[in-house]
Amino acid sequence: MQFVCRTALPVGVFVSGLWLVVFALMQNWPLVVTEGLLFAVISGGWLAARRGYISFGMLVSQIACVLFLVSFSLLFDVPNEAVPRVSHIYLLIIALAGFANYQLDPTRFQLAIILTSIAFFILFSVCPLSYDFATPLSDDIRSVTAWIHATMAAALLCGGLLLIQRKLGPDSKNARDLRTALAREQFELFFQPQVDGGGRLIGAEALLRWRHPRLGYIAPDEFIPVAERAGLMPQLGGWVLERGIETLCAWRDHPETKDLVLSINVSPDQLFQDNFVGNVISALSAASVEPHALKLELTETMFVAEVEELISKIKALEKHGIGISLDDFGTGYSSLSYLQRLPLEQLKIDRSFVRAVATERGARLARNICQMGHDLGLHILAEGIETEEQYRFMLDCGCSTFQGFYFGRPVALDVFRQRFFG
């Protein structure tokens, strides 16, 4: 639904901009002013959505659209025997967009906008509502724009329904289950050990698990894609960060764990929120946790987004002492030009490269990746180590940190503590 909402906003900008041009050509300046205001508000909502405030951008745009359509229907699109009122059809589009946003952020305010849009559509459909203070457009103009309004509204309605059907589909129930799981605290962090070249424990990666009341533990590969499509990653990621920092706070009070570093994955939707860096720093400060105890893992898919903003946020995190690791290196979209500019601390070699070291070509590729990381001044973590041979080979390649089933599977916090510290 996040994709649907992000699509609806640029479509709204295009449609309002198109009518702004039409009214300007008609030299109807009152309409130019009101349509210009609508265009500005929807454009602002689109910008807000691009910065991560999708629901807010949708709400502001919907309110502006409803106000404009009601005003336009009462003042300019006044029906008569020659030409009916048709502009109110757009209210159905607003209601449909509201439905999409309600799936993303189910608030009463959003529901009120949906019901208001439907109520005004019904009112304008059954009542002429002609007032003396109206300044209707001429029938010659309305007879043309009526066809345009009806055609465009029908196309938007059909396109919106098709988009929602394709993007919502079977995910709707899963997304509702995920929201319920968040509300009922059904998630849990598992911890997989990370060791140095001598096999000594130096930290762990926090991995999310869904403790379903009926299905038991569900791996992230099964629900993270649904959460991404439903726009739930900022909430899930925020929960993981909060619990991870609580864990670091508890570790700080024990000599055997006070020096451990906890790695936490961050999604693009979470990182690109305006207040992400400030929230992380505030949470660490409130828990009296040293920033260097936290390491954030980013994926290469972030490089297809706003690269300059990404670099700015990583530099801000690094400035406060938080380590940054590039996860699954070699499987995504990063380039050497970006790697040179990013203040990364660590590269995590993807498990697929580690698994391939048994072949001559795979071994040569793994060595080259490690050498490239060293040339960039980065620490190298080999992920997915499952055998002694893989461990020895990646150690010989110059890797300084290791993670995989060979050293320990992801386990619940109590099991992790008991296994490594008795």
Helices and strands as residue ranges (DSSP letters): H 2-26, H 29-50, H 54-75, G 87-89, H 90-104, H 108-126, H 139-168, H 171-183, E 187-196, E 201-212, E 216-218, H 220-229, H 233-252, E 261-265, H 268-271, H 276-286, G 291-293, E 294-299, G 300-304, H 307-319, E 323-329, H 336-341, E 346-349, H 351-355, G 356-358, H 360-375, E 379-383, H 388-396, E 401-403, E 411-412, H 413-421
